[in-house]
């Protein structure tokens, strides 16, 4: 694999200008959020201090999160709010909302989402509608027999 990667570093590739950064790519985000530190103790990433919001219900329990970030590019749109943890995290789950969908206004299906906002993790596929300006939308889905619905905005 090292040999294959070394082949990519020819003088031809050095003569081309580097690709321009995407205007919608976020700057380096915060390292800590609500007492959690990115890269420490099973914390994968933190999304605080931004303008993104998500709210809704899981079953009959409401949730409301704010301070996250949105990323738009030609192949996907993502909204992340709160603290994303991995399988090696120990303790009570911090609040988190994340959704990835196609950047096309109007109805959507098969958007991947994770919501850890009422004590239990929910990984599910959502359907809904992305606003014309792609700065928000509504979603709905089911995790087992638990209905999930709400909205997000950037």
Order of alpha helices (4+ residues) and beta strands (2+ residues): alpha-alpha-beta-beta-beta-beta-beta-beta-beta-beta-beta-beta-beta
